Amino acid sequence: MTLDQLFLHADAALREVIDQIDPADFSAPVPKEWSQLESPTLLGIIGRHAYDEAWIPDVIAGRAAADGDPYADADLLGDDPIASYDALNDTATAAVRAGDFAETFRFTYGDYPAAEGFAHIATYRAFQAYSIAKHFGIPFHLSPELIDGLNEHVVPHADEWRQWGVFPPAIEPPAGADDETRLLCAVGFWQP
């Protein structure tokens, strides 16, 4: 699987979860480690993902927030946060499927080759999808394709990324664990 395909699978997984969110839960608190906000809520997390989706066409074209951030003060969620997120997701998906990528993705935390950049943004989406679903009781499983792609492109870097605070400590998988559970244990996100 190519890394842009991995991103598309991870982005679709996050959308699958966001599309199942009950708007009554928008004001619900979420774990502090999900955000840099003092009191993060589910709507705040959706807003963060909307912001990231808005940036995808620019990031893959090699632009950076340091060049100007048109989304910083924009109301990206409007009156219908889920529909607004989906529209941004459609635009991001179309941009990635077009296949015209800069050699370097310029994130706020540094510049990375496009392949590694796709691994970063796929990782964030895939494990946020799982975490949100688990926290709010949303029926969801990572697809076999996404599991395979994460095992191929992310798990080999888990210990290195763990040192940067991306992943918590690894967890010993329970006896008879399935592929999804083993993956989630390797990156420290599995919850019984």
Buried (B, 14 or more C-beta within 10 A) or exposed (E): BEBBBBBBBBBBBBBBBBEBBEEEBBEBEBEEEBBEEEEBBBBBBBBBBBBBBBBBBBBBEBBBBEEEBEBEEEEBBEEEBBEBBBBBBEBBBEBBEEEEBBEBBBBEEEEBEBBBBBBBBBBBBBBBBBBBBBBBEBEBBBBEBBBBBBBEBBBEBBEEBBEEEBBEEBBEBEEEBEEBBBBBBBBBBBEE
